[in-house]
Amino acid sequence: MTSGTTFQYLTPCLNGCAILICGHKTEICKRKNQKKIGMESMYAGNVVTILILSRGKCGLSRCITKYLVGMAVTDLLVLITAVILNRIRAIYFPLSFLSITPVCSLRIVIIYITRDSSVWLTVAFTFDRFVAICCQQLKAKFCTEKTAVVIMVTVCVVSCLKNMPMYLIYEPLYIADDVPWFCNIRSSFYSDILWVAFDCIDYLLNPCVPFFLMLLLNALTVKHILSANRARRRLQLQSHGEKQIDREVENRRRSIVLLFGISGSFIVLWAVLLVNFFYVRFTNDSYSTGSNPNDPRFILQETGIMLQLLSCCTNTCIYAGTQHKFRDEFCKALKYPLNWITSIAKSL
């Protein structure tokens, strides 16, 4: 095949539909390089976050650290399964064994499992901070390292069980030499009452319920913090007659910034994908299966998927922007190779 030859192949997108990608090899090579740079940054950011938080030197409690490490790990798994094994793999190896229908279906199920685990760990972290700030009587029992581990394991197990039926949604796009290739959504998925109910429940559990829970918990947390801060200021004015720096208020402020940064980014970045779901269900349309950049359905769907994947690499920026000790540890990690080389050079 020459460099100017037009070709086409099929690859399953995140929601399982088959996308037809047409173009020239030169265009695909450009796309490869752009994605390679972007993905390397995403993976490096998540790996560095895991390593820094695992050391436990960021001034956070063990409970918070467990949740943040768990969220970073699931985010990394989403990037590996949904980006490397799905998107990038389709460009580099469009006709590999990963494109055989049984493997393709299993791969999509794993994508959904990691996606749900990532989202519900974010919800669990939000609820943990709500209990720690607003429910002091439950804080000692609930906000512990052991409880965090139990909740994370439960979330992962439930996500696996919930997404097992996804394996049955797909059928081969075509069969060549008795080998089924690619994943195509069965037509019954849009008409069979059980599959329609499953799809609605899937979007209800992710992201509708997480949307509602995060908004509710954040609103209650803010209300409690503002009320508590006003009470502390009144006591300070009565005791000292002037405003003084309150370490407790500062700690609460940092906690709420971290909380709102993580949960807020989730809400914003998942909104477009939720709009696409409501569009498909209310218009009795199907998910986009083409790659026409002028098709509004394709633009809406791919934008939603892109933003949803982006939500898996924003937490590193949030940690760096809100946690002073995390920034210090990050700078130490960047300086470590240079310091190591310098020490070796001095010893020679």
RAFENGI-V490088 format. One record per residue. N is the residue number from 1. RES is the residue in one small letter. OMEGA is omega in degrees with one decimal (999 if undefined). Layout:
BEGIN
N_RES_OMEGA, N_RES_OMEGA
END
This chain:
BEGIN
1_m_-179.2, 2_t_-176.1, 3_s_-178.1, 4_g_-176.0, 5_t_176.6, 6_t_-180.0, 7_f_179.0, 8_q_174.1, 9_y_-175.9, 10_l_177.0, 11_t_179.2, 12_p_176.3, 13_c_-171.9, 14_l_-179.0, 15_n_170.4, 16_g_-177.6, 17_c_-179.7, 18_a_-179.8, 19_i_178.0, 20_l_-178.9, 21_i_-179.7, 22_c_177.7, 23_g_-180.0, 24_h_-180.0, 25_k_-179.8, 26_t_178.7, 27_e_-179.7, 28_i_178.7, 29_c_177.3, 30_k_-179.4, 31_r_178.4, 32_k_-177.4, 33_n_179.7, 34_q_-179.2, 35_k_-178.1, 36_k_-179.7, 37_i_-178.8, 38_g_-177.9, 39_m_178.5, 40_e_178.1, 41_s_179.3, 42_m_-177.5, 43_y_-179.9, 44_a_179.6, 45_g_179.9, 46_n_179.4, 47_v_178.5, 48_v_178.4, 49_t_179.5, 50_i_-177.9, 51_l_-178.2, 52_i_-179.2, 53_l_-178.9, 54_s_179.0, 55_r_176.5, 56_g_-178.3, 57_k_-177.9, 58_c_178.5, 59_g_179.3, 60_l_177.7, 61_s_-180.0, 62_r_179.1, 63_c_179.2, 64_i_-179.5, 65_t_178.4, 66_k_179.9, 67_y_-177.4, 68_l_176.6, 69_v_177.9, 70_g_178.4, 71_m_179.4, 72_a_179.6, 73_v_179.7, 74_t_175.1, 75_d_178.6, 76_l_178.7, 77_l_176.3, 78_v_179.8, 79_l_179.9, 80_i_-175.1, 81_t_-173.9, 82_a_-177.4, 83_v_-177.5, 84_i_-174.4, 85_l_-178.0, 86_n_-173.4, 87_r_-176.2, 88_i_177.9, 89_r_-179.7, 90_a_179.2, 91_i_-177.3, 92_y_-176.2, 93_f_-175.4, 94_p_-177.9, 95_l_177.2, 96_s_179.7, 97_f_177.8, 98_l_179.3, 99_s_175.6, 100_i_-169.3, 101_t_179.6, 102_p_179.5, 103_v_178.6, 104_c_179.4, 105_s_179.0, 106_l_179.8, 107_r_179.9, 108_i_176.5, 109_v_179.9, 110_i_177.0, 111_i_-179.2, 112_y_179.0, 113_i_-179.8, 114_t_178.5, 115_r_-179.2, 116_d_178.7, 117_s_179.3, 118_s_-177.4, 119_v_-174.7, 120_w_171.2, 121_l_174.7, 122_t_176.6, 123_v_179.7, 124_a_177.5, 125_f_178.1, 126_t_179.1, 127_f_178.0, 128_d_178.9, 129_r_175.7, 130_f_179.1, 131_v_-177.9, 132_a_-175.1, 133_i_-171.0, 134_c_-175.8, 135_c_-175.3, 136_q_-179.3, 137_q_179.7, 138_l_-173.6, 139_k_-175.8, 140_a_-177.8, 141_k_-172.8, 142_f_-173.3, 143_c_179.2, 144_t_180.0, 145_e_-179.4, 146_k_179.1, 147_t_179.4, 148_a_179.6, 149_v_179.6, 150_v_-179.5, 151_i_-179.6, 152_m_178.1, 153_v_179.4, 154_t_179.3, 155_v_-178.7, 156_c_-179.7, 157_v_179.8, 158_v_178.3, 159_s_177.8, 160_c_-178.2, 161_l_-176.7, 162_k_-174.1, 163_n_178.1, 164_m_179.7, 165_p_179.6, 166_m_-177.5, 167_y_-175.1, 168_l_-175.8, 169_i_-167.8, 170_y_175.4, 171_e_-179.8, 172_p_174.1, 173_l_172.1, 174_y_-180.0, 175_i_180.0, 176_a_-178.4, 177_d_178.4, 178_d_177.7, 179_v_178.6, 180_p_-176.1, 181_w_172.7, 182_f_-178.0, 183_c_176.6, 184_n_-179.3, 185_i_178.1, 186_r_178.4, 187_s_180.0, 188_s_-179.6, 189_f_-177.8, 190_y_-175.7, 191_s_-179.1, 192_d_-174.3, 193_i_-179.4, 194_l_179.4, 195_w_176.5, 196_v_178.2, 197_a_178.9, 198_f_179.8, 199_d_178.9, 200_c_178.2, 201_i_179.0, 202_d_179.5, 203_y_175.7, 204_l_-179.7, 205_l_179.4, 206_n_19.7, 207_p_-172.3, 208_c_-179.6, 209_v_174.9, 210_p_175.3, 211_f_-175.8, 212_f_-177.6, 213_l_-179.2, 214_m_178.1, 215_l_-179.3, 216_l_-177.9, 217_l_178.1, 218_n_178.9, 219_a_178.9, 220_l_179.8, 221_t_178.8, 222_v_179.1, 223_k_-180.0, 224_h_-177.9, 225_i_179.3, 226_l_178.3, 227_s_-179.9, 228_a_179.7, 229_n_177.4, 230_r_179.4, 231_a_180.0, 232_r_178.4, 233_r_178.4, 234_r_178.5, 235_l_178.7, 236_q_179.6, 237_l_178.9, 238_q_-176.7, 239_s_-172.8, 240_h_177.7, 241_g_178.8, 242_e_-178.9, 243_k_175.9, 244_q_179.5, 245_i_-178.8, 246_d_-177.6, 247_r_179.8, 248_e_178.4, 249_v_178.6, 250_e_178.2, 251_n_178.3, 252_r_-179.9, 253_r_179.5, 254_r_179.5, 255_s_-177.3, 256_i_176.9, 257_v_177.8, 258_l_-179.3, 259_l_-178.2, 260_f_178.3, 261_g_-177.5, 262_i_-177.6, 263_s_178.7, 264_g_178.9, 265_s_177.0, 266_f_-177.9, 267_i_-177.2, 268_v_-172.9, 269_l_178.2, 270_w_-173.2, 271_a_-176.6, 272_v_179.1, 273_l_177.3, 274_l_177.1, 275_v_178.9, 276_n_178.2, 277_f_-179.7, 278_f_178.2, 279_y_-178.2, 280_v_-175.2, 281_r_-176.8, 282_f_179.4, 283_t_-177.3, 284_n_178.9, 285_d_176.2, 286_s_175.1, 287_y_-176.9, 288_s_178.9, 289_t_179.1, 290_g_178.2, 291_s_-179.8, 292_n_-177.4, 293_p_177.8, 294_n_179.9, 295_d_-179.0, 296_p_179.2, 297_r_179.5, 298_f_-179.9, 299_i_-179.6, 300_l_-177.3, 301_q_-177.8, 302_e_175.8, 303_t_178.2, 304_g_179.3, 305_i_179.6, 306_m_-179.8, 307_l_178.6, 308_q_176.8, 309_l_178.2, 310_l_-179.8, 311_s_180.0, 312_c_-179.3, 313_c_179.7, 314_t_-175.6, 315_n_177.7, 316_t_178.2, 317_c_179.5, 318_i_177.3, 319_y_-176.9, 320_a_-176.8, 321_g_-174.0, 322_t_-175.1, 323_q_-177.5, 324_h_-177.6, 325_k_175.6, 326_f_177.8, 327_r_178.6, 328_d_179.5, 329_e_178.6, 330_f_178.3, 331_c_177.2, 332_k_179.5, 333_a_178.5, 334_l_-177.9, 335_k_-173.8, 336_y_179.4, 337_p_179.8, 338_l_178.4, 339_n_179.6, 340_w_178.8, 341_i_179.8, 342_t_-179.9, 343_s_177.5, 344_i_-180.0, 345_a_179.8, 346_k_-178.3, 347_s_-179.7, 348_l_999
END
